[in-house]
């Protein structure tokens, strides 16, 4: 089924883009969540809060586009962050805007520190050039497959 086998890979599925990309996503998510654990948030919440802190009043649709998630997933993330007191929604008619709370804003410096630490961690493992090439290849694949 999968004729291509990579060296050092013990799974018969290593030659499958679907399998490999999901395995990479799981590893990266674990690594990212470990970085953000001291803040009490996962990497998904950190990305969400970073987007809101950078553009207070951002619309959920714009967050959805930035995070490449469905609007319903973003809504659930926002609701959970609201419950934790990190963001708040303000609606005017059919328009909803999302703002950081004071607590959410205060986390921004630590969020940036965690992202920097995460980047340094995977770059030190993969190498700067390999990390940049992998990121570019994945981004291009996403755009092509859409």
Backbone torsions as a table, in degrees:
resi	resn	phi	psi	omega
1	UNK	NA	-52.3	178.3
2	UNK	-113.0	94.2	-174.2
3	UNK	-69.3	-32.4	-177.0
4	UNK	-80.9	122.7	177.1
5	UNK	-121.4	128.6	178.9
6	UNK	-86.2	149.0	174.8
7	UNK	-64.1	149.7	176.2
8	UNK	70.9	-0.5	179.0
9	UNK	-100.3	126.0	-175.7
10	UNK	-93.6	-5.7	-179.6
11	UNK	-95.6	143.9	177.4
12	UNK	-72.4	-7.9	-177.0
13	UNK	-98.1	3.7	-176.8
14	UNK	-61.8	-24.2	178.2
15	UNK	-83.6	3.3	-178.6
16	UNK	-100.0	123.1	179.7
17	UNK	-58.7	-42.2	-179.8
18	UNK	-59.0	-50.8	-178.9
19	UNK	-62.0	-49.2	-175.4
20	UNK	-64.1	-42.0	-179.3
21	UNK	-67.7	-36.8	177.1
22	UNK	-69.5	-38.6	177.2
23	UNK	-63.4	-42.5	177.4
24	UNK	-63.3	-43.9	179.5
25	UNK	-60.2	-41.5	178.9
26	UNK	-64.4	-43.4	178.8
27	UNK	-63.9	-44.5	-179.5
28	UNK	-66.9	-39.1	178.3
29	UNK	-63.8	-42.4	177.9
30	UNK	-61.3	-46.7	-180.0
31	UNK	-62.1	-44.2	-179.6
32	UNK	-66.1	-44.9	-179.1
33	UNK	-63.5	-32.6	175.7
34	UNK	-65.3	-36.9	178.5
35	UNK	-66.1	-39.0	-175.4
36	UNK	-89.3	-8.7	-179.2
37	UNK	-53.2	-41.7	179.1
38	UNK	-60.7	-22.5	178.1
39	UNK	-86.8	-9.2	-179.1
40	UNK	78.0	20.0	178.3
41	UNK	-134.4	157.2	175.3
42	UNK	-88.0	171.7	179.8
43	UNK	-62.2	-35.3	178.0
44	UNK	-62.8	-43.2	177.9
45	UNK	-67.5	-34.6	178.5
46	UNK	-65.2	-42.6	178.0
47	UNK	-63.1	-45.1	179.1
48	UNK	-59.4	-50.7	-177.4
49	UNK	-65.1	-38.2	176.7
50	UNK	-59.9	-44.7	179.5
51	UNK	-61.6	-41.0	-178.9
52	UNK	-71.9	-40.9	178.3
53	UNK	-64.4	-36.7	-179.7
54	UNK	-73.1	-25.4	-178.4
55	UNK	-143.6	75.3	178.6
56	UNK	-56.0	135.4	-177.3
57	UNK	91.5	9.0	-180.0
58	UNK	-62.2	146.6	179.0
59	UNK	-86.2	144.4	178.5
60	UNK	-55.1	-34.0	179.0
61	UNK	-62.1	-39.9	178.6
62	UNK	-67.2	-38.8	176.2
63	UNK	-61.8	-43.6	179.4
64	UNK	-57.4	-43.7	179.2
65	UNK	-67.0	-43.8	-179.5
66	UNK	-63.1	-43.2	-175.6
67	UNK	-86.4	-7.8	-177.9
68	UNK	57.2	45.1	178.5
69	UNK	-123.6	159.6	177.5
70	UNK	-69.0	151.8	178.1
71	UNK	-56.4	-36.5	-179.5
72	UNK	-67.1	-36.5	177.5
73	UNK	-66.1	-43.3	178.5
74	UNK	-62.5	-41.3	178.1
75	UNK	-59.3	-44.3	178.0
76	UNK	-62.5	-42.4	177.9
77	UNK	-61.7	-44.8	179.3
78	UNK	-61.7	-44.6	179.5
79	UNK	-58.5	-42.8	179.5
80	UNK	-67.3	-37.8	178.4
81	UNK	-70.1	-32.3	175.2
82	UNK	-64.9	-44.9	178.9
83	UNK	-58.7	-35.0	-179.7
84	UNK	-83.4	-3.3	177.6
85	UNK	77.8	24.4	-178.5
86	UNK	-100.3	-23.9	177.6
87	UNK	-140.4	164.4	173.9
88	UNK	-142.6	146.3	177.6
89	UNK	-102.1	142.4	174.1
90	UNK	-127.6	127.7	-178.2
91	UNK	-114.7	141.9	174.1
92	UNK	-135.3	101.6	-174.3
93	UNK	67.1	-123.4	-179.4
94	UNK	-94.5	-0.1	-177.9
95	UNK	-95.1	128.6	176.1
96	UNK	-117.3	133.3	176.3
97	UNK	-121.4	147.4	-177.9
98	UNK	-117.1	130.7	-178.1
99	UNK	-123.7	148.8	173.2
100	UNK	-78.5	149.2	171.0
101	UNK	-84.4	176.3	176.8
102	UNK	-58.9	-42.3	178.8
103	UNK	-63.1	-41.7	178.3
104	UNK	-64.4	-40.8	178.5
105	UNK	-65.4	-39.0	-179.4
106	UNK	-65.0	-22.6	178.7
107	UNK	-79.3	-13.6	-171.6
108	UNK	-57.4	-45.3	-179.0
109	UNK	-60.5	-42.3	-179.8
110	UNK	-69.6	-33.8	176.6
111	UNK	-61.8	-46.9	179.5
112	UNK	-62.7	-40.5	177.6
113	UNK	-61.6	-41.9	178.9
114	UNK	-65.1	-43.0	178.6
115	UNK	-61.5	-41.9	179.1
116	UNK	-63.5	-43.6	178.9
117	UNK	-63.2	-43.2	177.9
118	UNK	-60.6	-48.0	179.4
119	UNK	-58.8	-44.5	179.3
120	UNK	-63.0	-37.5	-177.9
121	UNK	-65.9	-52.2	-177.5
122	UNK	-73.9	-28.4	176.7
123	UNK	-68.0	-36.7	179.0
124	UNK	-68.9	-28.3	178.6
125	UNK	-79.7	-47.7	-175.1
126	UNK	-87.1	-24.0	-171.8
127	UNK	92.7	147.4	-175.5
128	UNK	-60.5	-47.4	-177.6
129	UNK	-67.5	-45.3	178.8
130	UNK	-62.4	-40.1	179.0
131	UNK	-61.8	-45.9	179.4
132	UNK	-64.8	-42.0	179.8
133	UNK	-65.9	-41.8	179.4
134	UNK	-63.8	-44.5	178.5
135	UNK	-59.9	-44.9	179.7
136	UNK	-64.5	-43.1	179.8
137	UNK	-63.3	-43.2	179.4
138	UNK	-65.0	-45.1	179.4
139	UNK	-60.4	-44.0	178.0
140	UNK	-63.3	-40.1	178.8
141	UNK	-63.8	-41.9	178.2
142	UNK	-59.5	-47.4	-179.4
143	UNK	-63.7	-38.8	-179.3
144	UNK	-69.9	-39.7	-176.8
145	UNK	-77.1	-12.7	-179.8
146	UNK	-68.0	NA	NA
